[in-house]
Amino acid sequence: MPEPTRPLYFAVCGKGGVGKTAISALLARVLLEQGVRPLLLVDGDPVGGLVSAVGERAPRTLGQVRAELIAMARGAEARERIADQLDYLVQEALVEREGYALLAMGHRRERGCYCPVNTLLRDAIDLISTPYAAVLIDAEAGIEQINRQVTRRVDRVVAVTDGSARGAEAVRLIAELVGADRVRVVVNRADRAGELPAAVDLVGLVPEDPLVRGFDREGRPLWELPGDAPALVAVQRIAAGLSSERREA
């Protein structure tokens, strides 16, 4: 009997403000339309965004799961209780729909390092990802989750930039951390890539799209964009390239 195929892992990364969450939401929509199902969507940014961008709500987050685990750890036989409850609590945080599921990290509720929740996010993804055809992670702004190895299994890091020098610097740092061969660059809301590391592959430019801007302003899910929206059409081409690359590997 053949072994189950390991899910295809994507992580969408970049500096703050480049439109990373919008690209994540559109890429998720296109993957579903291309038949990549079931799809696990992970809102890995503490400030959130992907949840609302796809028109969902997360009644429980991994931050809340961590708080419950901490409460358990204060009691007797803490290790055994946590081991018994981790799978259950993570499943409780999973929003399941037809063809996809969604897991949210949640907001930061305390001062200091957020790495314990990053570690829980990494372990939760490992715990539940097996049945899925693909996992798409909307990572937090910057490179912290890459440093914490949240993206350790990722096949392709989709590094989003806006054509600026700072955006290019974020791409360079991402390439150094994960290896340039795993990085695919998307330029968002710009007509040129700017300076990029020579070893990374540019997979597409997504134009400035008034429809996306309007939907964001009104709080409307980007999954409701019309099929001919320029940003969506551009992401369709990008997703087709990423999928064909995986099939050829």
MARKE-128395 format. One line per 4 residues: number of its first residue (from 1); their letters; for each residue z, y, x of N, C-alpha, C, O, CB. Coordinates in steps of 0.001 Angstrom, whole numbers, plus 500000, padded with zeros to 6 digits. Glycine has a CB too. Example, Ala and Ser with C-alpha at 12.3 -4.5 7.8 and 13.67 -1.06 7.14 Angstrom:
// residues 2
1> as> 507800 494310 513190 507800 495500 512300 507800 496700 513200 508465 496681 514236 509046 495527 511308  507080 497750 512850 507140 498940 513670 507870 500030 512900 508039 501138 513409 505725 499402 514084
This chain:
// residues 249
1> mpep> 500000 498806 500849 500000 500000 500000 500000 501250 500889 500869 501368 501752 501237 500003 499037  499048 502196 500708 498992 503360 501576 500201 504263 501389 500751 504374 500294 497723 504140 501319  500608 504914 502498 501720 505843 502432 501289 507108 501682 500124 507499 501756 502227 506190 503854  502223 507758 500955 501869 508983 500258 501455 510082 501237 502015 510197 502327 503037 509456 499402
5> trpl> 500480 510877 500842 500005 511960 501686 501064 513055 501780 501650 513449 500772 498684 512530 501143  501304 513543 502994 502264 514616 503154 501704 515892 502539 500511 516165 502668 502608 514826 504641  502551 516680 501872 502052 517922 501281 501446 518850 502330 501850 518841 503493 503174 518640 500546  500494 519631 501909 499927 520695 502725 500860 521897 502627 501169 522362 501530 498469 521061 502265
9> yfav> 501309 522400 503780 502267 523506 503795 501594 524802 504230 500955 524863 505280 503445 523186 504725  501750 525848 503395 501336 527202 503755 502569 528104 503746 503436 527960 502884 500238 527740 502773  502651 529022 504688 503663 530080 504633 502947 531410 504783 502176 531605 505723 504761 529895 505746  503201 532322 503859 502593 533651 503902 503616 534604 504510 504698 534796 503955 502141 534132 502467
13> cgkg> 503276 535195 505643 504205 536021 506406 503575 537372 506715 502374 537571 506530 504621 535313 507709  504405 538294 507188 503913 539608 507595 505011 540634 507530 506092 540375 507001 502746 540042 506726  504730 541806 508073 505723 542876 508007 505858 543376 506579 504984 543142 505744 505345 544034 508947  506961 544068 506305 507167 544599 504970 506106 545608 504573 505668 546421 505387 508521 545230 504876
17> gvgk> 505697 545549 503314 504777 546552 502784 503305 546230 502904 502470 547044 502510 505022 547815 503450  502950 545051 503445 501529 544741 503609 500933 544053 502377 499733 543782 502343 501333 543860 504830  501752 543771 501376 501239 543101 500183 501306 541596 500284 500504 540890 499673 499825 543518 499927  502255 541102 501049 502419 539673 501278 502647 538901 499982 502061 537839 499776 503570 539433 502225
21> tais> 503498 539437 499113 503803 538728 497870 502593 538687 496943 502363 537680 496274 504984 539388 497158  501827 539758 496896 500617 539760 496077 499630 538695 496568 499036 537974 495766 499954 541154 496098  499464 538602 497879 498570 537584 498433 499104 536190 498108 498331 535294 497769 498416 537762 499966  500426 536001 498211 501027 534703 497888 500748 534319 496437 500353 533189 496150 502544 534734 498142
25> alla> 500958 535274 495522 500757 534995 494102 499295 534664 493798 499010 533732 493046 501210 536190 493259  498374 535426 494382 496953 535175 494134 496513 533861 494765 495726 533122 494174 496101 536329 494675  497014 533567 495956 496668 532310 496612 497186 531129 495797 496503 530113 495669 497239 532267 498043  498393 531261 495246 498937 530195 494398 498059 529988 493165 497751 528852 492804 500385 530527 493971
29> rvll> 497665 531059 492534 496809 530947 491339 495501 530247 491677 495050 529368 490943 496521 532340 490741  494887 530645 492804 493599 530070 493174 493738 528593 493534 492888 527786 493159 492991 530842 494345  494793 528232 494250 494997 526821 494589 495122 525971 493331 494562 524877 493263 496248 526652 495463  495852 526467 492336 495975 525744 491075 494618 525619 490386 494276 524561 489857 496977 526448 490151
33> eqgv> 493853 526705 490398 492528 526671 489772 491591 525722 490499 490676 525165 489893 491921 528068 489738  491814 525531 491804 490984 524616 492589 491448 523166 492470 490862 522267 493073 490988 525036 494048  492517 522945 491680 492988 521586 491456 494025 521097 492434 494305 519899 492480 491856 520675 491487  494609 521993 493226 495677 521605 494149 496967 521524 493334 497677 522517 493177 495814 522630 495355
37> rpll> 497256 520346 492825 498394 520130 491927 499045 518776 492236 498371 517844 492676 497940 520194 490433  500347 518677 492005 501274 519756 491670 501551 520631 492891 501480 520176 494033 502590 519181 491118  501863 521880 492625 502062 522877 493670 503507 523361 493627 504012 523725 492566 501074 524066 493503  504171 523366 494781 505526 523898 494875 505461 525309 495438 505015 525510 496568 506430 522989 495757
41> lvdg> 505903 526282 494659 505965 527678 495084 507392 527996 495502 508340 527703 494774 505489 528638 493950  507540 528598 496678 508862 528931 497194 508926 530435 497432 508227 530975 498289 509171 528143 498505  509784 531103 496652 510018 532530 496856 511113 532652 497908 512301 532661 497586 510419 533262 495507  510697 532745 499178 511641 532734 500283 512164 534084 500680 512920 534183 501646 511024 532117 501443
45> dpvg> 511792 535138 499969 512239 536483 500318 513511 536813 499554 513530 536705 498327 511138 537528 500017  514586 537216 500251 515835 537547 499548 515676 538631 498489 516421 538650 497508 516870 537986 500541  514715 539533 498674 514529 540576 497666 513627 540112 496529 513393 540857 495578 513946 541826 498307  513129 538901 496621 512324 538343 495541 510972 539005 495415 510585 539806 496266 513056 538462 494246
49> glvs> 510252 538676 494362 508938 539260 494114 507938 538245 493625 507217 538500 492660 508420 539910 495355  507879 537081 494283 506911 536072 493860 507229 535561 492467 506323 535281 491682 506882 534911 494849  508513 535438 492155 508911 534941 490834 508280 535792 489737 507647 535261 488824 510451 534940 490691  508451 537111 489825 507888 537990 488796 506378 538118 488923 505691 538311 487920 508527 539368 488875
53> avge> 505849 538015 490141 504403 538160 490346 503621 537050 489666 502459 537240 489307 504078 538177 491831  504253 535882 489484 503575 534785 488779 504033 534679 487330 503623 533766 486612 503825 533458 489498  504886 535613 486896 505290 535655 485494 506407 534704 485131 506488 534241 483994 504130 535366 484642  507289 534402 486109 508385 533476 485858 509738 534177 485994 509822 535333 486410 508305 532285 486820
57> rapr> 510773 533458 485638 512153 533867 485875 512885 532698 486504 512619 531542 486177 512853 534324 484554  513814 533001 487416 514578 531955 488088 516022 532018 487613 516774 532881 488066 514497 532105 489634  516435 531119 486703 517794 531172 486184 518850 530869 487238 519996 531300 487109 517935 530210 485047  518476 530135 488273 519399 529849 489371 518625 529913 490682 517464 529506 490742 520083 528450 489191
61> tlgq> 519259 530420 491723 518614 530562 493026 519374 529766 494081 520479 529282 493836 518529 532045 493431  518762 529637 495262 519426 528929 496349 520653 529680 496845 521602 529067 497335 518459 528705 497494  520639 531000 496723 521834 531753 497056 523012 531350 496179 524143 531251 496655 521568 533238 496922  522744 531122 494910 523796 530675 493993 524212 529235 494292 525389 528890 494185 523322 530793 492536
65> vrae> 523245 528398 494668 523574 527033 495056 524516 527047 496254 525496 526303 496291 522297 526234 495381  524213 527897 497230 525072 527986 498411 526485 528404 498026 527459 527863 498549 524488 528975 499426  526600 529366 497113 527926 529805 496683 528706 528658 496053 529910 528525 496274 527810 530966 495694  528024 527832 495273 528694 526687 494653 529110 525653 495703 530176 525046 495600 527777 526036 493608
69> liam> 528257 525460 496713 528608 524516 497773 529821 525001 498565 530677 524207 498953 527417 524304 498713  529886 526315 498800 531033 526874 499504 532306 526655 498693 533354 526321 499245 530821 528374 499782  532207 526846 497386 533373 526628 496529 533824 525175 496600 535023 524901 496636 533057 527016 495075  532882 524247 496621 533232 522831 496740 533911 522538 498070 534839 521731 498136 531987 521959 496589
73> arga> 533447 523197 499131 533955 522911 500467 535416 523268 500621 536059 522820 501570 533151 523647 501492  535959 524065 499710 537363 524458 499806 538295 523385 499253 539508 523439 499456 537589 525766 499069  537717 522410 498553 538545 521378 497948 538648 520139 498821 538134 520108 499939 537997 521003 496597  539315 519123 498302 539488 517874 499026 538179 517088 499035 537350 517242 498138 540618 517037 498401
77> eare> 537998 516244 500052 536819 515393 500205 535536 516217 500096 534575 515832 499429 536822 514274 499147  535559 517371 500780 534464 518333 500638 533130 517747 501080 532127 517924 500388 534762 519590 501440  533093 517065 502195 531822 516575 502716 531139 515622 501745 529935 515724 501509 532035 515885 504049  531913 514692 501180 531346 513735 500237 530870 514424 498967 529817 514085 498426 532367 512662 499894
81> riad> 531643 515385 498497 531263 516086 497264 529987 516887 497457 529121 516907 496582 532392 517011 496803  529869 517547 498603 528673 518336 498876 527454 517421 498973 526403 517732 498413 528842 519154 500177  527581 516316 499667 526468 515377 499794 526011 514878 498433 524814 514716 498191 526864 514197 500676  526973 514635 497542 526642 514152 496209 525976 515217 495351 525143 514903 494501 527883 513654 495524
85> qldy> 526341 516476 495573 525911 517552 494678 524674 518307 495154 524027 518975 494349 527027 518520 494499  524323 518220 496443 523242 519048 496961 521931 518798 496220 521278 519738 495768 523054 518792 498447  521553 517537 496098 520297 517219 495426 520313 517717 493977 519330 518288 493503 520039 515702 495465  521417 517503 493287 521533 517923 491893 521410 519438 491768 520692 519932 490898 522866 517452 491302
89> lvqe> 522111 520187 492640 522102 521648 492546 520730 522222 492874 520286 523177 492238 523149 522245 493482  520056 521640 493867 518711 522113 494201 517758 521845 493041 516943 522701 492698 518194 521431 495491  517855 520673 492440 517011 520373 491287 517290 521325 490128 516382 521690 489382 517223 518929 490839  518561 521728 489982 518916 522697 488946 518256 524049 489190 517953 524779 488247 520429 522864 488877
93> alve> 518032 524380 490472 517417 525662 490817 515896 525629 490705 515241 526666 490806 517812 526062 492222  515335 524440 490498 513887 524287 490459 513361 524583 489056 513786 523956 488086 513481 522868 490900  512443 525530 488950 511773 525834 487683 510489 525008 487635 509588 525219 488447 511468 527383 487539  510399 524086 486706 509257 523169 486648 508342 523516 485482 508787 523701 484349 509737 521716 486526
97> regy> 507060 523599 485789 506040 523892 484797 504897 522883 484937 504897 522062 485854 505521 525349 484953  503946 522948 484045 502783 522067 484103 501946 522415 485331 501354 523493 485394 501932 522181 482807  501895 521522 486290 501070 521727 487477 501764 522384 488650 501240 522354 489764 499911 522531 487119  502922 522976 488436 503603 523630 489552 505100 523727 489278 505564 523542 488153 503012 525032 489803
101> alla> 505841 524025 490351 507275 524282 490253 507599 525456 491158 506840 525772 492075 508116 523019 490640  508724 526100 490901 509100 527314 491618 510554 527226 492056 511431 526834 491285 508873 528564 490740  510791 527600 493314 512134 527627 493882 512355 528997 494503 511527 529457 495290 512335 526490 494938  513464 529660 494161 513721 531017 494634 514947 531076 495527 515970 530457 495234 513893 531961 493459
105> mghr> 514841 531822 496618 515974 532012 497511 517045 532877 496857 518230 532555 496941 515516 532640 498824  516651 533958 496216 517621 534827 495561 518052 535985 496432 517741 536040 497621 518820 534040 495154  518779 536914 495819 519190 538135 496494 520350 537891 497442 521172 536997 497237 519567 539189 495480  520395 538709 498484 521537 538714 499379 522740 539287 498628 522646 540364 498040 521234 539534 500673
109> rerg> 523861 538579 498644 525051 539017 497927 526219 539324 498856 527324 539618 498397 525460 537968 496932  525976 539256 500147 527067 539490 501075 526520 540129 502338 525325 540050 502622 527809 538179 501401  527408 540763 503093 527014 541373 504349 526848 540295 505417 527341 539175 505288 528049 542427 504791  526136 540674 506473 526038 539771 507608 524769 538924 507582 523835 539186 506824 527242 538876 507647
113> cycp> 524767 537909 508428 523587 537079 508625 523243 536294 507366 524124 535780 506677 523800 536128 509791  521950 536210 507080 521489 535446 505927 521019 534057 506346 520452 533318 505541 520361 536193 505209  521257 533703 507619 520728 532440 508122 521290 531216 507416 520562 530227 507325 521002 532332 509579  522561 531190 506890 522990 529987 506170 522107 529664 504971 521841 528493 504700 524415 530147 505709
117> vntl> 521643 530697 504243 520761 530431 503109 519366 530047 503601 518686 529244 502963 520684 531663 502180  518935 530617 504735 517672 530182 505322 517717 528695 505668 516750 527966 505447 517351 531008 506574  518852 528254 506214 519004 526839 506546 518970 525987 505285 518337 524931 505258 520315 526602 507314  519650 526445 504246 519630 525722 502972 518220 525690 502394 517794 524673 501846 520602 526368 501966
121> lrda> 517494 526801 502514 516115 526848 502030 515265 525815 502754 514501 525082 502125 515520 528254 502217  515395 525757 504067 514646 524773 504850 514962 523350 504390 514060 522545 504160 514962 524928 506347  516253 523054 504259 516663 521704 503866 516244 521383 502431 515877 520248 502128 518178 521549 504012  516299 522384 501552 515898 522165 500160 514412 521843 500062 514012 520970 499292 516226 523397 499309
125> idli> 513595 522547 500843 512161 522270 500844 511905 520840 501314 511109 520114 500719 511410 523279 501745  512586 520447 502385 512443 519081 502882 512860 518062 501822 512259 516995 501695 513275 518888 504155  513888 518408 501074 514466 517476 500101 513542 517206 498925 513466 516074 498448 515780 518013 499592  512843 518223 498451 512123 518090 497185 510608 518103 497303 509923 517930 496295 512533 519175 496279
129> stpy> 510055 518302 498507 508619 518576 498620 507722 517352 498519 506525 517502 498272 508353 519249 499906  508247 516164 498699 507417 514963 498812 506423 514760 497664 505277 514400 497935 508299 513771 498901  506801 514971 496395 505839 514671 495318 504703 515682 495186 503790 515470 494388 506564 514592 494012  504737 516776 495949 503783 517858 495721 502552 517728 496611 502625 517230 497734 504450 519202 495958
133> aavl> 501419 518190 496081 500178 518200 496859 500216 519285 497916 499640 519130 498992 498968 518400 495946  500898 520390 497612 500984 521499 498553 502250 522298 498295 502782 522314 497185 499743 522404 498449  502717 522958 499343 503883 523839 499277 503437 525207 499783 502885 525318 500877 505099 523272 500123  503676 526239 498994 503330 527597 499395 504604 528433 499442 505284 528596 498428 502287 528223 498421
137> idae> 504926 528963 500622 506146 529725 500831 505795 531196 501001 505039 531562 501900 506924 529200 502060  506347 532031 500136 506267 533481 500335 507485 533856 501176 508572 534071 500639 506230 534282 498946  507302 533934 502488 508415 534145 503409 508905 535587 503351 508201 536479 502877 508001 533786 504838  510122 535800 503841 510667 537154 503848 509879 538022 504817 509207 537512 505713 512163 537144 504225
141> agie> 509964 539334 504632 509267 540267 505508 509771 540094 506942 510958 539864 507168 509468 541730 505027  508853 540208 507906 509232 540028 509296 509089 538582 509724 508252 537851 509194 510651 540496 509520  509897 538173 510674 509743 536844 511267 511039 536049 511269 511130 535022 511943 509227 536967 512679  512057 536510 510518 513363 535861 510598 513298 534402 510172 513895 533549 510829 514369 536603 509740
145> qinr> 512594 534093 509096 512551 532709 508638 511762 531824 509598 512013 530622 509682 511944 532636 507245  510816 532409 510318 510132 531641 511350 511113 531344 512485 511147 530227 513001 508884 532408 511880  511910 532342 512873 512933 532125 513899 513906 531036 513485 514345 530246 514320 513691 533418 514179  514247 530987 512198 515214 530006 511701 514557 528675 511351 515209 527780 510811 515933 530556 510484
149> qvtr> 513270 528543 511655 512531 527295 511458 512420 526885 509990 512271 525704 509678 513192 526188 512235  512495 527870 509091 512226 527562 507690 510806 527017 507551 510531 526176 506696 512421 528819 506800  509912 527509 508404 508504 527121 508327 508148 526018 509319 506996 525928 509744 507624 528327 508571  509106 525183 509694 508879 524227 510779 507797 523201 510456 507162 522680 511373 510163 523512 511104
153> rvdr> 507571 522897 509188 506559 521897 508827 505226 522529 508447 504285 521814 508101 507059 521043 507678  505130 523818 508502 503968 524508 507943 502699 524188 508724 502677 524254 509953 504203 526016 507930  501643 523839 507990 500344 523570 508596 499634 524865 508957 499050 524994 510033 499475 522739 507653  499695 525822 508037 499025 527093 508266 499951 528243 507897 500485 528301 506789 497718 527174 507461
157> vvav> 500130 529156 508846 500837 530397 508572 499785 531446 508262 498974 531799 509117 501750 530830 509776  499805 531939 507036 498869 532986 506622 499549 534317 506912 500428 534755 506171 498467 532856 505088  499134 534944 507990 499741 536199 508428 498981 537356 507789 497792 537546 508042 499732 536319 509988  499677 538121 506963 499052 539238 506249 499306 540525 507016 500437 540811 507410 499594 539350 504795
161> tdgs> 498259 541291 507224 498377 542589 507875 497585 543610 507079 496766 543261 506229 497882 542528 509345  497841 544868 507367 497141 545949 506659 496204 546726 507568 495775 547830 507231 498143 546901 506039  495890 546156 508709 495005 546826 509651 495693 547824 510551 495041 548442 511392 493933 547509 508916  497001 548002 510397 497745 548972 511207 498207 548336 512514 498186 547114 512668 498957 549517 510424
165> arga> 498627 549191 513460 499136 548692 514738 500408 547874 514528 500602 546856 515192 499407 549861 515706  501276 548307 513614 502507 547561 513363 502217 546217 512703 502861 545212 513004 503453 548380 512487  501249 546214 511808 500865 544946 511201 500317 543980 512229 500616 542786 512187 499841 545172 510111  499510 544490 513161 498959 543647 514218 500055 543136 515142 499979 542002 515616 497914 544417 515021
169> eavr> 501064 543943 515405 502173 543518 516246 502947 542385 515584 503369 541446 516259 503104 544696 516540  503137 542466 514261 503797 541376 513547 502987 540093 513655 503558 539017 513834 504007 541745 512074  501663 540190 513550 500808 539013 513699 500959 538418 515095 501026 537199 515251 499336 539375 513429  501013 539283 516110 501160 538803 517489 502470 538033 517660 502490 536970 518281 501106 539986 518480
173> liae> 503567 538567 517108 504860 537898 517222 504861 536558 516493 505403 535570 516987 505967 538793 516671  504243 536538 515304 504150 535293 514548 503369 534247 515346 503770 533086 515418 503480 535538 513177  502256 534667 515942 501432 533746 516728 502199 533200 517928 502045 532031 518282 500156 534446 517199  503017 534033 518551 503813 533575 519685 504841 532527 519259 505105 531575 519993 504515 534758 520349
177> lvga> 505414 532704 518081 506478 531806 517625 505957 530467 517138 506565 529435 517417 507263 532460 516527  504848 530459 516418 504381 529213 515801 503163 528618 516483 502794 527477 516208 504065 529449 514359  502529 529386 517379 501294 528943 518004 500090 529535 517303 499948 529417 516086 501209 527429 518002  499231 530168 518068 498093 530873 517482 497169 529948 516702 496500 530390 515768 497308 531572 518563
181> drvr> 497122 528660 517074 496223 527730 516385 496635 527477 514946 495822 527005 514151 496168 526420 517127  497891 527784 514587 498366 527581 513217 498253 528842 512370 498518 528800 511169 499805 527108 513231  497867 529955 512970 497866 531243 512268 496473 531574 511756 495486 531486 512486 498370 532366 513192  496414 531962 510467 495197 532464 509865 495509 533849 509301 496455 534006 508528 494657 531491 508756
185> vvvn> 494732 534834 509676 495039 536229 509356 494261 536683 508128 493057 536452 508012 494722 537141 510551  494977 537333 507216 494374 537992 506066 494673 539482 506173 495827 539885 506319 494911 537397 504717  493637 540287 506099 493804 541739 506116 493781 542219 504673 492809 541996 503952 492686 542445 506973  494856 542878 504256 495000 543297 502868 494911 544816 502755 495450 545557 503577 496331 542797 502290
189> radr> 494212 545251 501711 494077 546674 501386 493494 547484 502549 493896 548623 502787 495433 547245 500993  492563 546893 503253 491928 547597 504372 490521 547064 504555 490210 545946 504145 492751 547434 505684  489670 547875 505173 488290 547450 505388 488037 547039 506833 486902 546749 507212 487337 548561 504995  489096 547016 507639 488960 546580 509028 490248 545892 509461 491322 546175 508929 488632 547780 509965
193> agel> 490135 544986 510432 491289 544198 510862 492158 544920 511868 493349 544630 511973 490833 542900 511445  491583 545863 512618 492342 546456 513703 492464 545475 514857 491791 544445 514876 493726 546890 513218  493323 545793 515821 493515 544921 516975 494327 543690 516570 495415 543808 516006 494218 545682 518126  493785 542520 516864 494491 541273 516593 494486 540417 517857 493593 540553 518694 493842 540508 515399
197> paav> 495486 539526 518001 495454 538608 519140 494151 537823 519159 493663 537392 518115 496651 537647 519094  493599 537641 520335 492275 537022 520454 492248 535593 519929 491211 535132 519451 491825 537037 521898  493368 534885 520010 493365 533458 519688 493515 533152 518203 493326 532005 517799 494459 532780 520434  493852 534147 517375 494064 533864 515957 492753 534010 515188 491855 534744 515601 495142 534803 515370
201> dlvg> 492659 533301 514065 491452 533337 513245 491632 534286 512065 492613 534190 511326 491096 531928 512747  490690 535192 511894 490645 536064 510729 489897 535337 509618 488725 534996 509779 489965 537430 511067  490571 535094 508481 489951 534307 507412 489478 535149 506238 488822 534631 505333 490918 533275 506918  489798 536436 506236 489283 537249 505141 489938 538600 505011 491062 538816 505466 489437 536523 503874
205> lvpe> 489210 539514 504376 489711 540836 504043 489815 540955 502531 488889 540592 501805 488797 541944 504627  490935 541459 502067 491155 541667 500634 491111 543169 500386 491929 543902 500940 492529 541041 500153  490178 543643 499568 490016 545082 499395 491153 545711 498603 491865 545031 497863 488706 545370 498711  491310 546998 498767 492199 547762 497891 491701 547577 496462 490530 547820 496170 492243 549290 498293
209> dplv> 492591 547147 495575 492193 546813 494214 493054 547600 493230 494251 547336 493119 492318 545286 493957  492470 548562 492512 493258 549340 491542 493912 548472 490473 494963 548827 489940 492378 550374 490875  493297 547347 490161 493891 546460 489155 495221 545895 489645 496193 545852 488892 492925 545313 488809  495266 545465 490896 496514 544947 491463 497571 546043 491469 498719 545810 491093 496288 544405 492897
213> rgfd> 497181 547226 491893 498122 548347 491929 498650 548661 490534 499840 548923 490361 497454 549590 492530  497764 548634 489541 498183 548907 488178 499100 547841 487616 500086 548153 486948 496988 549046 487301  498781 546578 487885 499635 545491 487428 501022 545591 488054 502030 545399 487375 498999 544138 487758  501070 545892 489351 502360 546046 490028 503162 547188 489409 504366 547061 489185 502154 546298 491535
217> regr> 502498 548285 489139 503185 549450 488581 503766 549139 487206 504851 549610 486863 502228 550641 488488  503045 548350 486426 503492 548009 485070 504390 546779 485019 504924 546442 483963 502298 547785 484185  504560 546097 486171 505374 544887 486190 504701 543698 485541 505376 542773 485092 506671 545142 485513  503383 543709 485486 502651 542594 484877 502377 541504 485910 502107 541817 487069 501326 543087 484258
221> plwe> 502439 540247 485519 502179 539161 486466 500752 539222 487002 499808 539460 486249 502429 537805 485801  500603 539007 488304 499278 539029 488910 498449 537825 488493 497230 537825 488669 499394 539077 490419  499089 536800 487943 498331 535663 487436 497530 536028 486188 496693 535247 485735 499269 534507 487130  497787 537223 485628 497031 537666 484449 495831 538533 484811 495132 539017 483921 497939 538433 483512
225> lpgd> 495577 538739 486119 494404 539514 486524 493126 538867 485992 493034 537640 485941 494342 539639 488062  492145 539671 485598 490868 539090 485180 490198 538371 486345 490429 538704 487507 489935 540178 484621  489373 537391 486027 488759 536562 487054 487847 537292 488006 487586 536810 489108 488008 535490 486421  487345 538475 487589 486443 539216 488466 487146 540328 489233 486479 541179 489820 485314 539797 487660
229> apal> 488467 540341 489243 489204 541343 490011 488840 541195 491491 488875 540081 492013 490749 541195 489796  488494 542284 492179 488038 542176 493573 489025 541458 494489 488610 540669 495337 487772 543548 494121  490318 541715 494333 491305 541053 495188 491315 539552 494940 491405 538766 495884 492703 541636 494949  491224 539152 493685 491234 537730 493347 489991 537036 493889 490083 535926 494413 491326 537539 491827
233> vavq> 488847 537667 493772 487604 537077 494291 487704 536872 495792 487268 535845 496312 486389 537970 493956  488280 537853 496498 488441 537733 497949 489381 536581 498298 489116 535831 499238 488975 539048 498541  490465 536435 497557 491419 535353 497837 490803 533996 497511 491142 533003 498155 492719 535553 497029  489915 533931 496536 489214 532675 496239 488422 532205 497456 488418 531017 497779 488271 532852 495024
237> riaa> 487753 533140 498129 486994 532775 499328 487933 532321 500442 487642 531363 501160 486135 533962 499807  489060 533017 500579 490029 532658 501616 490596 531270 501360 490689 530456 502278 491163 533691 501678  490976 531000 500115 491564 529702 499768 490563 528572 499969 490939 527489 500417 492058 529710 498318  489301 528808 499645 488280 527773 499840 488165 527409 501312 488016 526239 501662 486916 528245 499302
241> glss> 488237 528415 502166 488179 528152 503605 489379 527381 504099 489237 526454 504897 488069 529443 504366  490559 527749 503636 491777 527055 504052 491763 525600 503579 492154 524702 504324 493020 527779 503506  491319 525370 502359 491298 524016 501812 490288 523140 502541 490584 521985 502848 490978 524051 500320  489097 523671 502823 488081 522879 503505 488507 522566 504922 488210 521488 505438 486744 523606 503509
245> erre> 489201 523498 505556 489726 523273 506907 490695 522107 506909 490679 521275 507816 490417 524538 507444  491531 522052 505899 492507 520958 505799 491811 519617 505568 492197 518607 506155 493506 521232 504661  490785 519608 504714 490093 518359 504429 489388 517805 505665 489271 516592 505838 489090 518564 503310  488918 518725 506529 488184 518291 507720 489121 517816 508822 488696 517120 509744 487313 519423 508241
249> a> 490419 518196 508727 491377 517856 509805 491632 516359 509845 492404 515886 510678 492716 518610 509611
